């Protein structure tokens, strides 16, 4: 066991628990963050309706998606991948990727390695007033503000 592992404390985050944010039209719940995992990973549960995320590149972390609910079409390195409940899609750092929720609501786990992506979520969202997908009246995503925020955290928006 290395010294980092010795300083980590076990924890549990039950269903419905975690910091919740209205993030670009979705509900994002931080299930595990860098400071809890010794920097090894961030785990975020994302729930959203039909729609498309912009194509982007992570320069600092790899991103793995575990689809729990819904039908999602991913675009990873120019390849279209259809995924549904139980499917896992991996987007390595430095590779352009994005996705479209074809049938929602979609529910996914985002595993980012190493940790730290939670900082981007916090910087580009507002605390959720309720643990549900925000309505248009609740929070309007400011997609124009996203590229410079994302770049501060090592994520480049391509479209």
N, C-alpha and C positions, 0 to 999 in steps of 0.2 A: 504494500500500500504506500503510495507517495504522500508527501507532506500536505498536498492540496486536499486529497481525499480525507485525511485525518481531521482537517479543519471544517469539513462540510457536515452539516446536520441533516439527518433524514427529515423529510416533511411529506405531508399529504395535502393535496388540494382537491377537495371533494367536488362532485358535480355541482355546478352553479357557483362555485367559489373562484376567486381570482379578481385582479384589477380589471374592470370592464371599461372599454372605450368605444365610442362611436367613431369608427375609422373608415373614412372614405365610403360611406354608405353601408358599412357592415358593423356587426358587433364583434369586437376583438377582446378576448379574455386572456390575460396573461396567466398561464398555468405554471410556468417555471421561468425564472430569469437568471441572467448571468451571475448575479451576486449569490444566488442560491445553489448554483451548479458549478461553482469554481471557474466560471467563464466557459465551461464546456459547451453549453447549449442554451437556447431559448425555446420554449414551447408555448404556442399561442393557439387557442381555439378560435376559429373564425366562422361566423354564421352570416350568410348574405343571400339576397335574392338574385334573380337573373340579372346578368350584366357582365361587363368586360373590365378586366384590369389592364392597365397600360403595359406594353412590352417594356421590360427593364432588365438591368444586369446588377447583380450583387457582386461587389468587388471584395468584400470582406468575409462573406459566409456562403456556405452551401445551404440550399433550401430543399427540404423534403416535405411533400404534401401527403397526408393520409386522408382520403375521402371517407367520411362517415355517413353522409347523406347527400343526395342530389346527383345530378349529372353534369360533369365539367369537361370541357375541351381545353386541354393545355396546349400551348405552343412552346416547345423547348428546342432551341437550336434549329429552328426552322421546321421541326417535325410536329405534326398534329397528333395528339394522344387523347383518346376518349377515356374517361375514367368515371367510375361509380363507386358505390359503397364497398369498402374493403380494399380498394386499389391504392397503391402508393406510386407517386411520381417523384423523381429526383431531378433537381435543377442545380448542377454544379456552379460554383462561383465562376464569374467570367463568361457565362453562357446566357444569351438573351432568352428570357422566358416571360410568360404571362398566361392568363387563362380567361375563359368565358364560362360563366355558369349558364348552362343550357336549360336545366330544369332545377328550380329551387323550391323552397330554400335549400341552400347547400350548407353543409357543416363539414369543416375540415380541421385537421390539426396541422399547423406549420411548425416544423422542427428546423431550427436554424443553428448551424454549427460553424464556428464557435458562437457563444452567446453575445448579446448586445443589441439585437434587432428590436427589443422592447423599447429602446430609446427612440428609435425612429417612429414607432407606433405612438408613443406618448407625445412626441413633437408634432405629429401630423393628425391629431385627433382631439376629441374632447371627452372628458369622463362621461360615461353612459349614465343617463338619469334613470334608466331601467334596463334590465338584462333582456333586451330584445333588439331586433334589427331596427335602426332608426327610421322614422318616416321622413318624408321630404320636409315636413314642418319642423322636425326635431333638429336636424343638422344638415346643412347643405355642404357637401364636400367642396373644398376649394382646390380643384385640381391644378389651377395655375400656380398656386403656392407650393405644390408638391415637389417639383424638380429641384429647387435649391435646398429644401429641407432634406430630401432624400440624399442629395450629393454630400451633405454634411456627415451623413452616416454611411457613406460608402456604397450608395445605391444610385445608379444612373438610369434616368427615365429616357426611353427611346421613342415612345409614341403615346 
